C-alpha cells in the first residue's frame, strides 16, 4: 500500500477472498488506514471475523450466491469463466458503501 501511494495512487482498495486477519493484522491495518495508505478492504463472508465488521475501512460482501452458482455450474459441467471476473462486482460494492 505504501508503494502504491508512493507511485501516485489516489485510492487504494484491496480485495481479499478469505480475510484471515491473525495476530496484529487488524491493529496494523488500523494504523495503515490512519496514515491514509488505503481507502477500503473488501473481504468475503466466507470467513467470519466480528472485529473486522466494526472497522470503517472494512466492507464484507456476501459470497453465498457465488458459491451456489459455482456448485450449479460444476454440477452441470458448465464454464466458471464469467464468474471469475469480479471487477464489476467490486465497483458496485465500493459505490454502494
Beta strands, then each sheet from edge to edge (+ up, - down):
strand 1: 13-16
strand 2: 40-44
strand 3: 58-61
sheet 1: 1+ 2+ 3+
end
